[in-house]
Amino acid sequence: MQATAYTYDPETRSGQVLLDDGTPVPFGTAAFDAGGLRLLRPGQRVRIETEGAGTGLRITLVTLQTL
């Protein structure tokens, strides 16, 4: 699934992405670290992997979207 980076805190390595419908979804340190990224800027397109659905949706991986 694709999303757009919305917020990112380099101290905690966590933040939020916006799904394409505008829904903000938080991600934690483990999801950020799983993607192997070092930095994330708001506005970057990212690829995410998730578990669950609805209010139980949880991001398990955040990485940059590449063509």
C-alpha positions as CSV (number, residue, x, y, z in Angstrom):
1,M,0.0,0.0,0.0
2,Q,1.2,3.5,-0.7
3,A,0.9,6.6,1.5
4,T,2.5,10.0,2.0
5,A,4.8,10.8,4.9
6,Y,3.0,13.4,7.1
7,T,5.1,13.7,10.3
8,Y,8.4,12.2,11.5
9,D,10.3,12.6,14.7
10,P,14.0,11.7,14.3
11,E,14.4,11.4,18.1
12,T,11.8,8.6,18.4
13,R,11.9,7.4,14.8
14,S,8.1,7.4,14.7
15,G,5.5,9.5,13.0
16,Q,2.4,9.4,10.8
17,V,1.5,8.8,7.2
18,L,-1.5,9.9,5.3
19,L,-3.3,7.3,3.3
20,D,-4.5,8.3,-0.2
21,D,-8.0,9.0,1.3
22,G,-6.4,11.5,3.7
23,T,-6.6,9.3,6.8
24,P,-3.6,9.8,9.1
25,V,-2.1,6.5,10.5
26,P,0.7,6.5,13.1
27,F,3.8,4.3,12.8
28,G,6.2,3.4,15.6
29,T,9.9,2.9,15.8
30,A,9.7,-0.8,14.9
31,A,7.9,-0.1,11.6
32,F,10.4,2.6,10.7
33,D,13.4,0.4,11.6
34,A,12.0,-2.5,9.6
35,G,12.2,-0.4,6.4
36,G,15.9,0.4,6.8
37,L,15.4,4.1,6.4
38,R,17.6,6.7,8.1
39,L,15.4,9.8,7.6
40,L,11.9,10.6,6.4
41,R,10.7,14.0,5.1
42,P,7.0,15.1,5.1
43,G,5.6,14.8,1.6
44,Q,7.7,11.8,0.6
45,R,5.8,8.9,-1.0
46,V,6.2,5.7,1.0
47,R,5.3,2.1,0.8
48,I,3.7,0.7,3.9
49,E,2.8,-2.8,5.1
50,T,-0.1,-3.1,7.6
51,E,-1.9,-5.5,9.8
52,G,-5.5,-5.4,10.9
53,A,-8.2,-3.1,9.7
54,G,-10.3,-0.1,10.7
55,T,-9.4,1.2,14.1
56,G,-7.0,-1.7,14.6
57,L,-4.9,-0.9,11.5
58,R,-1.2,-1.0,12.4
59,I,1.8,-0.2,10.2
60,T,4.5,-2.9,10.3
61,L,6.9,-1.4,7.7
62,V,7.7,2.0,6.2
63,T,10.0,2.3,3.3
64,L,10.4,4.7,0.3
65,Q,8.2,4.2,-2.7
66,T,10.4,3.4,-5.8
67,L,9.3,3.0,-9.4
